[in-house]
Amino acid sequence: VTGKGMTPPRKILFPPEKIYMDWRQKRRPGAGLYNLGSTCYLNVILQCLTYTPPLANYLLSRQHSRFCLQQGFCMMCIMEDHVRKVLYSSATAIRPRAVIRDLKFIGEFKPDIPGDAYEFLRCTLSAMHAACLSGHSDLDVSSKETTIIHQIFGGFLRSRVTCLSCKAVSDFYKVFLDVLLKIKGASSLTAALEDFVTPKQLDGRKSFKCSKCKKKAAASKMVTVHHAPRVLTVCLGRADDETSKKLSQVVAYPEYLDLQPYMSDPAGEPLLYSLYAVVVHAGHTCLGGHFFCYTKVSNGQWYKMNDVSVESCDIHTVLEQQAYLLFYTR
């Protein structure tokens, strides 16, 4: 077996033992967020990140801003400030002004144009990751993947390609901060994960040049989770690849998920995750509609967060939604 993409880092930017997975302080839910135009897509992501315990613990400790040398836009400083405001505010709702002000630095977003929550999540984590790298030059690729963002959300996928002509096996490793799952025909998250790890034949167009038999040959590819993240973020891809129409089917998802069956070594001990946030998209098309979310706050209670509104609810309601994004923590 030959493998590519798993070089150990020369430098660890954030030591994993400094990550606290459980809330350090328990309190009631924080403020709701005003919708400042068409900003429900960013409100839901800000709320889900605010209630991600290891991230919130770090941001509330102000460890980043104390040593931040960034001039101008810094997504870590913005998030640090935002999480403090939401969790410590006595107001029922606040305006996420700093995020709106710097929207153009986060990605191709405008406050008055509806955006996609998944894209906003990816761009936000990427901007936070970039802020953690500021001031570090000459880092190898693996060292760059040791920021607090990668230590919380990052895992590795292994793609195992088998040449069907000579049976040679090549492994390729790739870092991920979220997993996008196809849901067409899947009635549950576990069915979509099963499909994700099922070997797929690489057809003629994507034919694979085998390094052993030195020719283009048919091959099969199997993707598995090689290194599990501390926080697993899953996007249930609701845009149909062929028609771009929204797939509105119900995809059941559990409160507790065992990731072990989808690992490169599926025979180990159970690898249990617990659901703590769900983003829901309401509407018939992918481009319009409205986003709201459910989050589990530090006192263990679930709340529906819909822009300014924050209402308590039960786990049964949470598990009956047309989910778009699922957040699980170890």
VOGU-3710 file (C-alpha; in Angstrom, 3 decimals, decimal comma):
1> vtgkgmtppr> 0,000/0,000/0,000  1,378/3,424/-0,930  0,061/6,505/0,908  0,129/10,261/0,259  -0,799/13,217/2,454  -0,112/12,158/6,045  3,204/13,857/6,893  3,450/14,633/10,641  3,522/18,388/11,435  6,859/19,943/12,351
11> kilfppekiy> 5,147/22,397/14,703  1,882/22,150/16,692  0,201/25,575/16,722  -2,486/24,651/19,248  -1,909/21,696/21,578  -4,992/19,429/21,577  -4,732/18,808/25,327  -5,739/22,479/25,845  -9,144/21,865/24,265  -12,045/21,630/26,728
21> mdwrqkrrpg> -14,913/19,648/25,195  -17,444/20,394/27,970  -18,767/23,805/28,939  -16,624/25,448/31,602  -19,588/27,547/32,745  -23,268/26,650/32,602  -25,758/29,415/31,932  -29,128/30,161/30,358  -29,296/30,701/26,568  -27,880/33,922/25,166
31> aglynlgstc> -29,441/36,535/22,901  -31,224/36,081/19,585  -29,861/37,818/16,464  -31,570/40,518/14,401  -31,976/39,772/10,702  -30,294/42,741/9,011  -31,622/42,319/5,479  -31,450/38,718/4,288  -29,040/37,499/6,934  -30,790/34,439/8,421
41> ylnvilqclt> -28,120/32,236/6,718  -25,342/33,833/8,761  -27,390/34,097/11,980  -27,840/30,316/12,139  -24,099/29,676/11,689  -23,155/32,287/14,298  -25,564/30,621/16,756  -24,304/27,083/16,039  -20,670/28,183/16,483  -21,535/30,116/19,676
51> ytpplanyll> -22,905/26,866/21,171  -19,970/24,682/20,040  -18,515/24,058/23,534  -14,751/23,697/22,751  -14,833/26,758/20,476  -16,880/28,894/22,886  -14,605/27,928/25,814  -11,584/29,110/23,829  -13,203/32,316/22,552  -14,512/33,251/26,035
61> srqhsrfclq> -10,988/32,868/27,462  -9,845/35,706/25,139  -6,629/33,823/24,437  -6,634/34,914/20,818  -7,210/38,676/21,111  -4,671/39,069/23,922  -1,871/38,159/21,537  -3,406/39,109/18,176  -1,206/41,322/16,017  -3,541/41,385/13,018
71> qgfcmmcime> -4,131/44,828/11,525  -7,715/45,286/10,317  -9,979/42,301/9,707  -9,540/39,339/12,063  -12,293/36,715/12,118  -11,100/35,260/15,454  -11,363/38,656/17,181  -14,810/39,223/15,614  -16,040/35,815/16,817  -14,527/36,295/20,269
81> dhvrkvlyss> -16,386/39,571/20,610  -19,611/38,127/19,136  -19,740/35,071/21,439  -19,147/37,216/24,540  -21,903/39,610/23,454  -24,430/36,829/22,789  -23,751/34,826/25,948  -23,336/37,745/28,372  -25,952/40,130/26,968  -28,987/41,051/29,027
91> atairpravi> -30,804/42,010/25,802  -33,123/39,441/24,215  -31,512/40,034/20,801  -28,400/41,748/19,436  -27,221/42,941/16,010  -24,206/41,043/14,608  -22,850/44,335/13,214  -19,143/43,444/13,019  -19,864/40,300/10,992  -22,083/42,250/8,563
101> rdlkfigefk> -19,496/45,024/8,280  -16,756/42,587/7,272  -18,931/40,238/5,212  -16,914/40,925/2,039  -13,737/39,656/3,754  -15,432/36,420/4,822  -16,665/35,426/1,361  -18,815/36,546/-1,549  -21,762/37,613/0,590  -23,926/40,742/0,744
111> pdipgdayef> -26,319/41,541/3,630  -29,302/42,177/1,326  -28,832/39,059/-0,846  -29,867/35,639/0,552  -26,872/33,365/1,089  -26,266/29,691/1,805  -25,643/28,657/5,418  -23,247/25,831/4,461  -21,128/28,143/2,334  -21,106/30,725/5,126
121> lrctlsamha> -19,970/28,069/7,635  -17,104/26,990/5,359  -16,004/30,576/4,699  -16,218/31,513/8,400  -14,113/28,552/9,554  -11,646/29,249/6,762  -11,370/32,928/7,828  -10,919/31,915/11,498  -8,258/29,383/10,465  -6,455/32,068/8,412
131> aclsghsdld> -6,548/34,427/11,434  -4,873/31,720/13,558  -2,084/31,437/10,963  -1,405/35,163/10,882  2,082/35,873/12,188  3,295/32,345/11,398  5,431/32,167/8,290  7,254/29,239/6,643  4,951/26,567/8,034  4,709/23,186/6,322
141> vsskettiih> 1,227/22,119/5,199  0,754/19,683/8,107  1,676/22,321/10,701  -0,904/24,705/9,230  -3,502/22,027/9,994  -2,888/22,273/13,767  -4,726/25,565/14,459  -7,499/25,483/17,073  -10,018/25,403/14,189  -8,470/22,255/12,718
151> qifggflrsr> -7,997/20,736/16,183  -11,753/21,122/16,829  -13,388/20,564/13,428  -10,661/18,818/11,431  -10,348/15,143/10,572  -8,796/13,090/7,767  -10,491/11,143/5,010  -8,719/8,248/3,350  -9,379/7,499/-0,319  -8,266/3,964/-1,083
161> vtclsckavs> -7,969/3,367/-4,838  -7,641/-0,240/-6,015  -6,490/-0,933/-9,567  -8,876/-3,549/-10,944  -6,229/-4,758/-13,383  -3,303/-5,576/-11,026  -5,065/-5,107/-7,617  -2,441/-2,569/-6,432  -3,748/-0,310/-3,651  -2,951/3,405/-3,288
171> dfykvfldvl> -4,060/5,500/-0,322  -4,579/9,268/-0,439  -5,311/11,298/2,711  -7,161/14,572/2,789  -8,014/16,879/5,660  -11,674/17,916/6,118  -13,571/20,377/8,310  -17,019/19,090/7,295  -18,550/16,178/5,399  -20,979/16,754/2,527
181> lkikgasslt> -23,298/13,777/2,040  -25,480/12,903/-0,933  -29,001/12,186/0,309  -30,828/11,197/-2,891  -32,504/7,906/-2,043  -31,224/7,972/1,576  -33,871/7,900/4,293  -31,427/8,412/7,175  -28,055/9,866/8,083  -26,667/6,354/8,613
191> aaledfvtpk> -27,865/5,296/5,131  -26,151/8,369/3,619  -22,940/7,527/5,562  -23,149/3,892/4,379  -23,356/5,156/0,799  -20,433/7,558/1,448  -18,110/4,676/2,435  -19,353/2,206/-0,232  -16,644/1,525/-2,867  -17,396/3,307/-6,152
201> qldgrksfkc> -16,111/2,228/-9,550  -14,058/4,930/-11,304  -15,430/4,814/-14,826  -13,509/5,332/-18,069  -13,624/9,131/-17,980  -12,049/9,330/-14,536  -9,764/6,454/-15,359  -6,908/5,980/-13,012  -3,246/5,728/-14,002  -1,887/2,891/-11,912
211> skckkkaaas> 1,628/3,482/-10,575  2,277/-0,252/-10,436  1,117/-1,561/-13,810  1,901/1,860/-15,389  -1,258/2,065/-17,465  -4,672/3,659/-17,277  -6,952/1,063/-15,792  -10,406/0,719/-14,291  -10,261/1,201/-10,533  -12,495/1,324/-7,484
221> kmvtvhhapr> -12,311/4,010/-4,826  -13,420/3,731/-1,218  -13,540/6,768/1,069  -13,466/6,302/4,856  -12,918/8,540/7,881  -9,307/7,901/8,831  -8,987/10,315/11,733  -12,228/11,410/13,428  -12,744/15,091/14,321  -13,652/16,274/17,819
231> vltvclgrad> -16,658/18,054/16,322  -18,287/16,479/13,276  -20,185/18,783/10,929  -22,345/17,131/8,291  -24,130/18,818/5,391  -27,053/16,887/3,953  -26,770/17,987/0,320  -30,303/19,120/-0,469  -29,570/20,448/-3,985  -30,178/17,764/-6,601
241> detskklsqv> -26,997/17,408/-8,720  -28,967/16,993/-11,942  -31,823/19,462/-11,593  -30,549/21,792/-8,800  -34,058/21,433/-7,311  -34,305/21,109/-3,549  -34,520/17,562/-2,154  -37,122/17,972/0,570  -37,263/14,390/1,779  -37,018/13,540/5,462
251> vaypeyldlq> -33,595/12,224/6,429  -33,711/10,749/9,940  -30,747/11,565/12,184  -30,012/10,300/15,703  -29,234/12,183/18,893  -26,251/9,841/19,367  -24,173/8,729/16,390  -21,544/5,978/16,301  -18,960/6,923/13,645  -16,952/3,702/14,033
261> pymsdpagep> -18,605/1,775/11,127  -17,440/4,508/8,714  -13,799/4,567/9,868  -10,844/3,091/7,951  -10,680/0,470/10,709  -14,390/-0,173/11,347  -13,787/-2,909/13,948  -12,667/-0,689/16,859  -14,542/0,530/19,921  -17,719/2,603/19,340
271> llyslyavvv> -16,895/6,246/18,538  -19,857/8,112/19,970  -20,977/11,604/19,061  -23,816/13,604/20,511  -25,953/16,066/18,513  -25,766/19,672/19,707  -27,003/21,816/16,787  -29,186/21,494/13,677  -29,666/24,023/10,860  -32,991/23,795/9,021
281> haghtclggh> -33,848/25,272/5,638  -37,533/26,041/5,095  -38,680/26,706/1,546  -39,188/24,885/-1,732  -36,123/26,078/-3,630  -32,476/26,155/-2,619  -32,077/29,833/-3,472  -34,994/31,299/-1,503  -36,567/30,285/1,787  -35,454/30,803/5,353
291> ffcytkvsng> -32,894/29,327/7,750  -33,405/28,714/11,464  -31,630/26,409/13,899  -31,886/24,335/17,067  -29,032/24,428/19,555  -28,302/22,781/22,851  -27,081/25,431/25,281  -24,671/25,042/28,182  -27,417/24,125/30,702  -28,244/21,058/28,560
301> qwykmndvsv> -31,570/22,439/27,259  -32,532/22,659/23,577  -33,730/25,938/22,046  -35,148/26,897/18,670  -33,277/29,983/17,464  -35,030/31,828/14,673  -33,355/35,240/14,201  -34,467/37,313/17,260  -36,582/34,531/18,735  -35,083/32,015/21,221
311> escdihtvle> -37,653/29,471/22,449  -37,149/26,364/24,516  -38,098/23,033/22,890  -37,566/19,292/23,403  -35,278/16,772/21,693  -38,253/15,168/19,878  -38,917/18,421/18,019  -35,204/18,731/17,205  -35,111/15,234/15,680  -38,170/15,791/13,442
321> qqayllfytr> -36,735/18,542/11,263  -35,852/18,780/7,580  -32,201/19,189/8,549  -29,592/20,791/6,305  -26,585/20,909/8,655  -25,931/18,643/11,653  -23,355/19,365/14,359  -22,140/16,494/16,542  -19,550/16,582/19,309  -17,518/13,748/20,799
//
